[in-house]
Amino acid sequence: MDSNKKINNLRKEIDKIDQKLMILLLKRFSTTREIGQIKASNRIDIDDSDRENQIIMYLSTKANSDLKKEDISDIFELIFNISKKNQKIK
C-alpha cells in the first residue's frame, strides 16, 4: 500500500473517531446545561475548580503515560469553559 493510500485510510479512521467524539461532547454539554439549571435554581456557583481538578486527576490516571497530564488539562480546560458557558444559558 502506498503512503497516500495509508494516510487516507488513517484519516478516514480519524473522521470516524471525530464523529464519535462530537456525539459524546454534545451529550456532555446537554448534561451540563441540566446541571446549570439545577445550580441556578439553587443558587449554586457554576465554577467548581475542585470538580475540574478531580476530573483531570482521574483522567490522567486512565491515560497512563499515553497522554501527559498537561495535555489532558489543556483539552479539558476548553471543555470546562464551554460547559460553564452552557450552564449560564437559561
Rosetta blueprint (number, residue, H / E / L):
1 M L
2 D L
3 S H
4 N H
5 K H
6 K H
7 I H
8 N H
9 N H
10 L H
11 R H
12 K H
13 E H
14 I H
15 D H
16 K H
17 I H
18 D H
19 Q H
20 K H
21 L H
22 M H
23 I H
24 L H
25 L H
26 L H
27 K H
28 R H
29 F H
30 S H
31 T H
32 T H
33 R H
34 E H
35 I H
36 G H
37 Q H
38 I H
39 K H
40 A H
41 S H
42 N L
43 R L
44 I L
45 D L
46 I L
47 D L
48 D L
49 S H
50 D H
51 R H
52 E H
53 N H
54 Q H
55 I H
56 I H
57 M H
58 Y H
59 L H
60 S H
61 T H
62 K H
63 A H
64 N L
65 S L
66 D L
67 L L
68 K L
69 K H
70 E H
71 D H
72 I H
73 S H
74 D H
75 I H
76 F H
77 E H
78 L H
79 I H
80 F H
81 N H
82 I H
83 S H
84 K H
85 K H
86 N H
87 Q H
88 K H
89 I L
90 K L
